[in-house]
Amino acid sequence: MLSLLIIVTATIFILPFAPTAGLFLRQRRALGPSSLSEAAYAPDHFARSLITKLRTRVALFAQPVTAVTKYQLDDELLLLIPASVRRPPAECATKMSYAFGDIVLPASMPCQKEIACEGSMESGENGSYRALYAAATLHLNRNSTIIRWCHADAILKISGGCRITGRASANETIEIDAPCLFMSMAAPTILAGDAQPRVCDAVLPDPASATMTENRVVRGPISLAAGTRLRGSVKARRRLEVGADSVIDGALVCEGDIVIGTRCVVWGPIVAEGDIHIAEGCEIGCLGRPASVVGEDVEISVPAVIHGALHARRIGRII
C-alpha cells in the first residue's frame, strides 16, 4: 500500500514536467551532438578570428583608403586608418580600428574596442586595451593593461608594470620585463628578463649521465637534491621541490605546490593544483619541444626562459 502511494505521488509530481522534457529531447535530437572546435583552445584564436574577418570584409571596400574612414562592419562602426597615419584619432578608443600600416597609440587611453594593424604597434604608457593585434611587432609600454587578449604575428614585447588579464600570444617570441602580472601567455619562446635559451642537447647528452632514470610517484612531499639529473617524470602530493642546477627530462606534477630552484632545466610540463615558484636562471621546455606551466599562482623570477605556455588559474607574476 505504501509503495502504491509513493508511485502515485511521484507520478503526480512529475506529470507537469513531461511536456517540457519532451520538447527538450526533441530539440536535442534536432540539433544533434554539439561539437567543440579545437581552434577555440588555441592561444591566438580570438586574434585569428578578428583579423580574418577584417581582411575578408575590408577587401570588399572599393576605394583606396587615403584618410581615416568610417566603415560599417556587422552593424558596428569600424575606423579604417591608412598606412600614412601613424597616430590614430581619439575615436579609436570607442570604435573598432584597423590600420593598414604601423600605429602608435596615445598614452593613458582607455580603449573599449579592438585595435588591429598590418604593421607594428606600440601602445601608450598607462593605457588600458580590450584587445590588440599586430601583424609584425607589438610593444606594450609601461603600465599597459590588456583586458581580453593581445597577439603579435612576430614579437610581443611587454614592458614592466603591465597587466595581462586575458591571453597574450606571439608566433615567434614574447619578451617580458619585471615586474609584470599575467593570466595566460603562449609562444615558442618566452624570455623573462635578460635571458637567452640554452642548447638543450648539451645539457643532458645521454642516459649514462643521469643520476636517476625512472619515473617517480610518491604519496607525500618530495625534495630532489641539487644537481639532480633525472630522465623521467615525478608525481607527488602536498609539495614537490627541485634543487638548484638540476635537469629533469620529464614532467613535474603535484597536488600541492611546486618549487623549482635556481638554474634548473625542465624539459616537460609543470602542473600543480597549488602554486608554482620558478627561480631565476631556469629554462622550461626547449626549442621544438614546448612545455606548459599551469598552477594556481605562478611566480617566475627573471631571468628565465619558457618554451610553450604559462597559465595561472588565479594570478601570474614576473618578478
C-alpha positions as CSV (number, residue, x, y, z in Angstrom):
1,M,0.0,0.0,0.0
2,L,2.8,2.4,0.9
3,S,4.6,1.6,-2.4
4,L,1.5,2.3,-4.4
5,L,1.1,5.7,-2.6
6,I,4.7,6.6,-3.3
7,I,4.3,5.7,-7.0
8,V,1.1,7.8,-7.3
9,T,2.7,10.8,-5.5
10,A,5.8,10.7,-7.8
11,T,3.6,10.4,-10.9
12,I,1.6,13.5,-9.9
13,F,4.7,15.4,-9.1
14,I,6.5,14.5,-12.4
15,L,3.5,14.8,-14.8
16,P,3.6,18.7,-15.1
17,F,7.2,18.5,-16.3
18,A,6.5,15.9,-19.1
19,P,5.7,18.4,-21.9
20,T,8.9,20.4,-21.2
21,A,11.0,17.3,-21.1
22,G,9.6,16.1,-24.4
23,L,10.3,19.5,-26.0
24,F,13.9,19.4,-24.7
25,L,14.6,15.9,-26.0
26,R,13.1,16.8,-29.4
27,Q,15.3,19.9,-29.7
28,R,18.4,17.8,-28.7
29,R,17.7,15.3,-31.4
30,A,17.2,18.1,-34.0
31,L,20.4,19.8,-33.1
32,G,22.5,16.7,-32.8
33,P,25.6,16.5,-30.7
34,S,27.4,19.8,-30.2
35,S,31.0,19.9,-31.5
36,L,33.8,21.8,-29.8
37,S,36.3,23.5,-32.2
38,E,39.9,22.6,-31.4
39,A,40.9,26.0,-32.7
40,A,38.9,27.7,-29.9
41,Y,41.5,26.5,-27.5
42,A,44.4,28.0,-29.4
43,P,46.0,31.0,-27.7
44,D,45.6,33.1,-30.8
45,H,42.0,32.0,-31.5
46,F,40.4,35.5,-30.9
47,A,43.2,37.3,-32.9
48,R,42.8,34.9,-35.9
49,S,39.0,35.3,-35.9
50,L,39.2,39.1,-35.8
51,I,41.9,39.6,-38.4
52,T,40.4,37.1,-40.8
53,K,37.0,38.9,-40.6
54,L,38.6,42.3,-41.1
55,R,40.7,41.3,-44.1
56,T,37.9,39.5,-45.7
57,R,35.3,42.3,-45.3
58,V,37.6,45.2,-45.9
59,A,38.8,43.7,-49.2
60,L,35.3,44.5,-50.5
61,F,35.9,48.1,-49.7
62,A,36.2,49.5,-53.2
63,Q,38.0,52.9,-52.9
64,P,41.6,53.2,-51.6
65,V,41.9,54.4,-48.1
66,T,43.9,57.6,-48.0
67,A,42.3,59.2,-45.0
68,V,40.6,57.9,-41.8
69,T,37.4,56.4,-43.0
70,K,34.4,55.1,-41.1
71,Y,33.1,51.8,-42.4
72,Q,30.2,49.7,-41.2
73,L,31.1,46.1,-40.2
74,D,28.4,43.8,-38.9
75,D,26.4,46.6,-37.5
76,E,29.4,48.0,-35.8
77,L,31.4,51.2,-36.8
78,L,34.9,50.4,-37.9
79,L,37.7,53.0,-38.3
80,L,39.9,52.4,-41.3
81,I,43.3,54.0,-40.8
82,P,45.6,54.4,-43.8
83,A,49.3,53.5,-43.7
84,S,50.3,57.2,-43.8
85,V,48.6,57.9,-40.4
86,R,50.8,56.6,-37.6
87,R,48.8,58.2,-34.7
88,P,45.2,57.2,-34.8
89,P,42.4,59.6,-33.9
90,A,40.9,59.7,-30.4
91,E,37.8,57.8,-31.8
92,C,39.7,54.6,-31.8
93,A,39.2,54.5,-28.0
94,T,35.4,53.8,-28.6
95,K,35.4,52.2,-32.1
96,M,37.0,49.1,-33.6
97,S,40.0,50.2,-35.6
98,Y,42.0,48.7,-38.4
99,A,45.3,50.3,-39.5
100,F,47.0,49.4,-42.8
101,G,50.5,50.2,-41.5
102,D,52.3,50.9,-38.3
103,I,50.5,52.6,-35.5
104,V,51.4,54.3,-32.2
105,L,48.7,54.6,-29.6
106,P,48.3,57.6,-27.3
107,A,49.3,57.3,-23.6
108,S,46.7,56.9,-20.9
109,M,44.0,55.8,-23.3
110,P,41.2,53.5,-22.0
111,C,40.2,51.6,-25.2
112,Q,36.9,49.8,-25.2
113,K,37.2,48.2,-28.7
114,E,39.7,46.0,-30.6
115,I,42.6,47.6,-32.5
116,A,44.4,45.7,-35.3
117,C,47.2,46.8,-37.6
118,E,49.0,45.3,-40.6
119,G,52.4,46.6,-39.3
120,S,53.9,47.1,-35.9
121,M,52.0,48.6,-33.0
122,E,53.2,50.5,-29.9
123,S,50.9,51.1,-27.0
124,G,51.0,54.2,-24.9
125,E,52.1,54.1,-21.3
126,N,49.3,53.7,-18.7
127,G,46.8,52.6,-21.4
128,S,44.0,50.1,-21.0
129,Y,43.1,48.0,-24.0
130,R,40.3,45.5,-24.7
131,A,42.3,43.6,-27.4
132,L,45.3,44.4,-29.7
133,Y,46.7,42.7,-32.8
134,A,49.8,43.4,-34.8
135,A,50.9,41.6,-38.0
136,A,54.6,42.4,-37.0
137,T,55.8,43.5,-33.6
138,L,53.6,44.5,-30.7
139,H,55.1,46.6,-27.9
140,L,53.2,47.2,-24.7
141,N,54.7,50.2,-23.0
142,R,54.9,50.5,-19.2
143,N,51.8,50.1,-17.1
144,S,49.7,48.9,-20.0
145,T,46.7,46.7,-19.3
146,I,45.2,44.1,-21.6
147,I,41.7,43.1,-20.7
148,R,40.9,40.3,-23.1
149,W,43.8,39.4,-25.4
150,C,46.8,40.6,-27.4
151,H,48.7,38.9,-30.2
152,A,51.7,39.6,-32.4
153,D,52.5,37.6,-35.5
154,A,56.2,38.2,-34.8
155,I,57.4,39.5,-31.4
156,L,55.4,40.6,-28.4
157,K,57.3,43.0,-26.1
158,I,55.9,43.6,-22.6
159,S,57.4,46.3,-20.5
160,G,57.5,46.3,-16.7
161,G,54.3,47.3,-14.9
162,C,52.0,45.7,-17.4
163,R,48.9,43.6,-16.5
164,I,47.7,40.9,-18.8
165,T,44.3,39.8,-17.5
166,G,43.5,37.7,-20.6
167,R,45.5,35.9,-23.3
168,A,48.9,37.1,-24.6
169,S,50.5,35.2,-27.5
170,A,53.1,35.6,-30.3
171,N,54.1,33.4,-33.2
172,E,57.8,33.9,-32.5
173,T,58.9,35.4,-29.2
174,I,57.4,37.1,-26.1
175,E,59.9,39.4,-24.3
176,I,58.6,40.3,-20.9
177,D,60.2,42.6,-18.2
178,A,59.6,42.5,-14.5
179,P,57.5,43.3,-12.6
180,C,54.5,42.1,-14.6
181,L,51.2,40.4,-13.9
182,F,49.6,37.8,-16.3
183,M,47.0,35.2,-16.6
184,S,47.9,33.3,-19.8
185,M,50.9,33.6,-22.2
186,A,52.0,31.3,-25.1
187,A,54.8,31.5,-27.7
188,P,57.5,29.2,-29.0
189,T,59.9,31.2,-26.7
190,I,59.1,33.4,-23.7
191,L,62.0,35.4,-22.4
192,A,61.5,36.8,-18.9
193,G,64.1,39.5,-18.3
194,D,67.5,39.4,-19.8
195,A,67.5,35.7,-20.7
196,Q,68.8,33.6,-23.5
197,P,67.7,30.0,-24.5
198,R,70.2,27.1,-23.9
199,V,71.1,24.4,-26.4
200,C,69.0,21.5,-24.9
201,D,71.0,18.6,-26.2
202,A,74.1,19.9,-24.5
203,V,72.5,19.8,-21.0
204,L,71.8,16.1,-20.7
205,P,73.6,14.3,-23.6
206,D,73.0,10.7,-22.9
207,P,71.2,8.4,-20.4
208,A,74.5,7.4,-18.8
209,S,74.9,10.8,-17.3
210,A,71.6,10.7,-15.4
211,T,71.6,10.1,-11.7
212,M,68.0,8.7,-11.9
213,T,66.3,7.2,-15.0
214,E,62.9,6.1,-13.7
215,N,59.5,7.8,-13.1
216,R,58.8,8.5,-9.5
217,V,55.4,8.6,-7.8
218,V,55.2,9.5,-4.1
219,R,52.3,9.8,-1.8
220,G,53.8,12.6,0.3
221,P,56.1,15.5,-0.4
222,I,59.4,15.1,-2.3
223,S,62.6,17.1,-2.5
224,L,65.1,16.4,-5.2
225,A,68.7,17.2,-4.3
226,A,70.7,20.0,-6.0
227,G,72.3,18.9,-9.2
228,T,69.9,16.0,-9.9
229,R,69.9,14.5,-13.4
230,L,66.6,12.7,-14.0
231,R,65.3,11.1,-17.1
232,G,61.7,10.5,-16.1
233,S,58.7,12.3,-14.5
234,V,57.9,13.0,-10.9
235,K,54.4,13.0,-9.4
236,A,53.8,13.9,-5.8
237,R,51.3,15.0,-3.2
238,R,51.5,18.1,-1.0
239,R,54.8,19.6,-2.2
240,L,57.5,19.0,-4.8
241,E,60.9,20.7,-4.6
242,V,63.7,20.6,-7.2
243,G,67.2,21.6,-6.0
244,A,69.3,24.1,-7.8
245,D,71.2,23.2,-11.1
246,S,69.0,20.2,-11.7
247,V,68.0,18.8,-15.1
248,I,64.6,17.0,-15.4
249,D,63.9,15.3,-18.7
250,G,60.2,14.7,-17.9
251,A,57.1,16.2,-16.3
252,L,56.6,17.5,-12.8
253,V,53.0,17.0,-11.4
254,C,51.9,17.8,-7.8
255,E,48.6,18.1,-5.9
256,G,50.3,20.8,-3.8
257,D,53.0,23.4,-4.6
258,I,56.0,23.0,-6.9
259,V,59.2,24.9,-6.2
260,I,62.0,25.0,-8.8
261,G,65.4,26.0,-7.7
262,T,67.9,28.3,-9.5
263,R,69.3,27.5,-12.9
264,C,67.2,24.3,-13.3
265,V,66.2,22.9,-16.7
266,V,62.9,21.1,-17.0
267,W,62.0,19.7,-20.4
268,G,58.5,18.6,-19.6
269,P,55.3,20.3,-18.4
270,I,55.0,21.5,-14.8
271,V,51.4,21.2,-13.5
272,A,50.3,21.9,-9.9
273,E,47.0,22.1,-8.1
274,G,48.7,24.6,-5.8
275,D,51.2,27.3,-6.6
276,I,54.4,27.2,-8.8
277,H,57.6,29.1,-8.0
278,I,60.3,29.1,-10.6
279,A,63.7,30.7,-9.5
280,E,66.0,32.8,-11.6
281,G,68.1,31.2,-14.4
282,C,65.6,28.4,-15.1
283,E,64.5,27.1,-18.5
284,I,61.3,25.2,-19.1
285,G,60.9,23.2,-22.4
286,C,63.2,23.8,-25.3
287,L,63.0,24.9,-28.9
288,G,60.9,22.4,-30.9
289,R,59.8,20.7,-27.6
290,P,57.3,23.1,-25.9
291,A,56.0,22.6,-22.4
292,S,53.3,24.1,-20.2
293,V,53.4,25.6,-16.8
294,V,50.0,25.5,-15.1
295,G,49.3,26.4,-11.5
296,E,47.0,28.4,-9.1
297,D,49.6,31.2,-8.6
298,V,52.6,31.1,-10.9
299,E,55.7,33.2,-9.9
300,I,58.7,33.4,-12.2
301,S,61.9,35.2,-11.2
302,V,64.0,36.8,-14.0
303,P,65.9,35.8,-15.9
304,A,64.0,32.7,-17.1
305,V,63.1,31.1,-20.4
306,I,59.8,29.2,-21.1
307,H,59.1,27.5,-24.4
308,G,55.4,27.0,-24.7
309,A,52.6,28.3,-22.4
310,L,52.2,29.8,-19.0
311,H,48.8,29.7,-17.3
312,A,47.8,30.9,-13.8
313,R,44.4,30.0,-12.6
314,R,44.5,32.9,-10.2
315,I,47.4,35.2,-10.9
316,G,50.9,35.0,-12.5
317,R,53.8,37.2,-11.6
318,I,57.1,38.0,-13.3
319,I,59.4,39.3,-10.5
